[in-house]
């Protein structure tokens, strides 16, 4: 079946709006009376929420940000009669992930000042390729446990995603492969300042268990 352009466009816009929900900003303002973008690394993401407000705020923000990438991909394509795992189906799903991630990066509800998109990207990967998502989570956990660098764990997890599709799962679908490379590049782009700090030895280490102001 041809790609459902009208519904597809509406779904992509909706995925962007869902991604635009500034979880960290709203949680901080509602429950703690502060904007996390004015503290710590000044980033509107789960990592900075952990740093500034601790796990009680960081955990729910992380979960919601993951769901922002997961739910649109799992729910919205079901309202079409597209062939499951067909080309149009896959194009719609990966477009929804990218839209949600862009919403998180540039949220219309928070002055287009968002986070770095890692949690929302993970949610999208969980929906599109659970096996690849598991390898990303394991990679992040291992790198973070060894180094205590959230940014380095995120970068390595992003790199593992396309590599795992090619080398572990022997993926041949060009849409999935292109999607994995694009997400990886997006994560590296949003972490370009972190990469510079890592190379200079200036990146802050972090523990999930306590507040720790810094940059990541």
C-alpha positions in Angstrom: 0.0 0.0 0.0 1.1 3.6 -0.7 2.3 5.7 2.2 -0.7 7.4 3.9 0.5 11.0 3.5 -2.3 12.8 5.2 -2.4 10.5 8.3 1.3 10.1 8.2 1.9 13.9 8.3 -0.7 14.3 11.1 1.0 11.5 13.1 4.5 13.0 12.6 3.2 16.4 13.8 1.6 14.7 16.8 4.8 12.7 17.6 6.7 16.0 17.5 4.2 17.6 19.9 4.5 14.6 22.3 8.3 14.9 22.1 8.0 18.6 22.8 6.5 17.9 26.3 9.4 19.4 28.4 9.3 16.9 31.2 12.3 18.1 33.1 11.2 21.7 32.9 7.6 21.1 33.9 8.5 18.6 36.7 11.0 21.0 38.2 8.6 23.9 38.1 5.6 22.1 39.4 7.2 20.0 42.2 10.3 22.0 43.0 9.7 25.6 42.0 12.7 25.9 39.7 13.6 25.6 36.0 16.4 23.0 35.6 17.7 24.9 32.6 18.9 27.6 35.1 20.9 25.1 37.1 23.6 22.5 36.7 24.4 21.9 33.0 21.4 24.1 32.1 20.0 21.2 30.0 16.4 20.2 30.0 16.9 16.5 30.2 16.9 13.6 32.6 20.6 13.8 33.3 20.5 17.4 34.5 17.4 16.6 36.5 19.3 13.9 38.3 22.1 16.4 39.0 20.0 19.2 40.2 17.0 17.5 41.8 18.2 14.0 42.5 16.7 10.6 41.7 13.2 11.3 43.0 12.8 13.8 40.1 15.3 12.2 37.7 13.7 8.8 37.5 10.1 9.9 36.5 11.6 12.4 34.1 13.7 9.7 32.5 10.7 7.3 32.2 8.5 9.9 30.7 11.1 11.0 28.2 11.6 7.3 27.1 7.8 7.0 26.7 7.8 10.1 24.5 9.8 8.2 21.9 8.2 4.8 22.5 4.4 5.4 22.5 4.0 7.3 19.2 5.8 4.5 17.4 3.9 1.7 19.1 0.5 3.3 18.9 0.0 5.6 15.9 0.9 3.2 13.0 -1.8 0.8 14.3 -4.5 3.2 13.0 -3.5 2.6 9.4 -4.0 -0.5 7.3 -0.3 -0.6 6.3 1.3 -4.0 6.0 3.2 -4.7 9.3 7.0 -4.6 8.6 6.3 -3.4 5.1 8.3 -0.5 3.6 5.6 2.1 4.3 5.1 0.8 7.8 8.8 1.1 8.6 9.1 4.6 7.0 6.2 5.8 9.2 7.7 4.3 12.4 11.2 5.7 12.0 9.7 9.1 10.9 7.7 9.1 14.2 10.9 8.5 16.2 12.8 11.3 14.5 9.9 13.6 15.0 9.6 12.8 18.7 13.4 13.3 19.2 13.3 16.6 17.4 10.5 17.6 19.6 12.6 16.8 22.6 15.5 18.8 21.2 13.5 21.7 20.1 10.3 21.7 22.2 7.6 24.1 21.0 6.2 24.2 24.6 9.5 25.4 26.1 10.9 28.0 23.8 12.7 25.4 21.7 15.2 24.8 24.5 15.2 21.1 25.1 17.4 18.2 26.1 19.9 16.1 24.2 17.4 13.4 23.0 19.1 10.3 24.4 16.1 9.0 26.5 13.6 9.8 23.8 15.8 8.1 21.2 16.0 5.0 23.4 12.3 4.9 23.6 12.1 5.0 19.8 14.7 2.3 19.5 12.8 0.1 22.0 9.8 0.4 19.8 11.6 -0.2 16.5 14.3 -2.7 17.5 14.1 -4.0 21.1 17.3 -6.2 20.6 19.3 -3.2 19.5 17.9 -1.2 22.4 19.0 -3.8 24.9 22.6 -3.7 23.6 22.5 0.1 23.8 21.3 -0.1 27.5 24.0 -2.7 28.4 26.7 -0.6 26.7 25.6 2.6 28.5 25.5 0.8 31.8 28.9 -0.7 31.4 30.6 2.5 30.2 28.9 4.5 32.9 29.8 2.0 35.7 33.4 2.1 34.7 33.9 5.8 33.9 30.9 7.7 35.6 30.6 9.7 32.4 27.0 9.9 31.4 28.0 11.6 28.1 30.5 8.9 27.2 28.0 6.2 28.0 25.4 7.9 25.8 27.9 8.3 22.9 29.0 4.7 23.0 25.4 3.4 23.2 24.6 5.5 20.2 27.5 4.1 18.3 26.6 0.5 19.3 23.1 0.8 17.8 24.0 0.9 14.1 27.0 -1.5 14.6 24.7 -4.0 16.4 22.2 -3.9 13.6 24.9 -4.6 11.0 27.2 -7.0 12.9 24.9 -8.8 15.4 21.5 -8.8 13.8 22.8 -8.7 10.2 20.1 -6.2 9.3 19.5 -5.6 5.6 16.6 -3.2 5.7 18.0 0.1 4.4 15.4 2.1 6.3 16.4 0.6 9.6 20.1 1.0 8.8 19.7 4.6 7.8 17.6 5.3 10.8 20.2 3.9 13.2 23.0 5.9 11.6 20.9 9.1 11.7 20.0 8.7 15.4 23.7 8.0 16.1 24.7 11.2 14.3 22.0 13.2 16.2 23.4 12.0 19.5 26.9 12.9 18.6 25.8 16.3 17.4 23.9 17.1 20.6 26.9 16.0 22.6 29.5 17.9 20.6 30.4 20.1 23.6 30.6 17.0 25.8 33.0 15.5 23.3 35.2 18.5 23.6 35.2 18.4 27.4 36.0 14.7 27.3 39.0 15.2 25.0 40.2 18.0 27.3 39.6 16.0 30.5 37.1 18.5 31.8 33.9 16.5 31.7 32.2 16.0 35.1 31.6 12.5 36.4 28.3 11.6 38.0 26.6 9.3 40.4 22.9 8.6 40.0 22.5 8.3 43.8 23.1 11.9 44.8 22.9 15.4 43.5 26.0 16.6 41.8 26.1 19.9 40.1 28.1 19.9 36.9 28.0 19.7 33.2 27.0 16.7 31.1 
